[in-house]
Amino acid sequence: MRTTLDLDDDVLAAAKALAKAGQTTAGRIISDTMRRAIQSGLADPAGPPMGSPTSAQAEPPPSAYGFVSITEPGQHIVTADMVRALREELGE
């Protein structure tokens, strides 16, 4: 579906960079990101009326260092300690 959105410059740049790295489109990146937000309960597809506060605005999701992690069930967040241990194991 085609539509017009007003996106912040940094958001569009990030979507384009992810799209290029993943050999897909910025639209697909944005759709997938929003779908994950809906599935994790961070967004309601029905949505509140325009201009009304949302529960996401009232209570921001938990974050680490300012970033909200988005993981699918069964996936794990890779920590710096995990990377360090793997590098030591590989002799780097």
Beta strands, then each sheet from edge to edge (+ up, - down):
end
